[in-house]
Amino acid sequence: MTRIDLTGLEVRPAQVWGGVRLVPLVRAEPVAGLRLHREVYTGFGHTADIGDGAAYTSYIPHGFVADWSGEGAESAAYGSRLGGGPRTIPVRGPHHRMAKRQRGKGGGRAEPRLRFLPLHLALEGYLALHFGGPSMVWDEWSQQAVRQGLSPRAEAAYAGWSVPGLGEALRVFEIHPGQCGLMLYAADALAAAFVVPHPDDYRLLHPTLVEDLYGELVHQYAYYGAPVPEFTARIRDAAGGVRTLADLRAAAVAQERAWAGAHDGLFARDLLETSYAFQRVYRMDGFELLRFLPPFARGGPEQHIGELIADHKGRTAYLKTFRLSENQIRRGHLLQRLADHDWHLGRTAEALGTSYAEIVRRIERAGFGGLLNSHAVARRLRETEEG
């Protein structure tokens, strides 16, 4: 599995609010055997033990629960029951993993349910990229790099409510019958894709999109971008082919298909045609929870990290993506090339077709300058200039 498979999902005409374009994704039939619902957390912090004595701490407004129990109707109503208001799950102490199987109500055997933190699985995968640092103890790397790796590591993201126009667009968005997801664009640049297995799940989780994380590039496009053109369909009857309501309906369907083809070919092509590196996080009852990383190709198409649940044929039941900025792609590319050459600066520079001095500058611009041994690097630079 190297690509995202959206088989079973169909595009419907976009809805526009200013510079935000929302493209509905609908299913003819829901994905059987899987449901998603929401856990609402109280408090201001959340901690996850990620192993080796390290902990990940963040403010997280909600988590998702993947349900294999077959109790779909009950799960779809979870968090939106009449009378009692949304159910909240207090966070007392750390959760042990980003994805954790839930136990039965009486504390007995585990139910077929898995709690995971939306997008944080994907972000953890990106932040953990070669997190251990140099695999070889070359002179140019400091003792901090050898002992602590890339710790601490930080990346910037924006909450959905801070992206201009997104909250209003989601509020007035018309949910289609059978809708199980959407693709969200800012200034016609793909910001995120979101897919769930069942229409009831989507109606429940649609409001959570304003609480999700979005990349720096998306925020800039939404803030500075001009309004985008709305979807319009023009049915011309030059040949006199539209005589009845059935003819009109057929012409409207043809317009919808033309829009879908244009969307897949122009807007979503980079997301769907990119080859990703997938990592399995959890497997249960014919489904797999995975996270993925792009190839970090510089100067290429848009690139996303994300997480998905796929069935045994690789078809997507759940998907959530996060678009990387150019700086984030550059950092990922640099880390990948360093790791490919055992963190040897000279060989990495040669592979990139650049000089030793330039690879040092790239490391510093990427925010990793503190990992370098300044004395060893300066000595090597002098030797390079003298040679």
Secondary structure, DSSP 8 states (H G I E B T S, - for coil): --S---TTEEE---EEETTEEEEEEEESS--TT-EEEEEEEESS-EEEEEETTEEEEE--SEEEEEE-SS-HHHHHHTT--TTT---EEE--S-BS-SEEEEE-TTS-SEEEEEEE-TTHHHHHHHHTTTTT--SS--TTB-HHHHHHTT-S-----EEGGGSTTHHHHHHH----TTEEEEEEEETTEEEEEEE-SSHHHHHHHGGGGGGSEE-HHHHHHHHH-------------TTS---SHHHHHHHHHHHHHHHHHHIIIIISHHHHHS--EEEEEEEETTEEEEEEE----TTSS--EEEEEEE-TT--EEEEEEEE--HHHHHHHHHHHHHHHTTT-HHHHHHHHT--HHHHHHHHHHTT-GGGB-HHHHHHHHHHHHH-
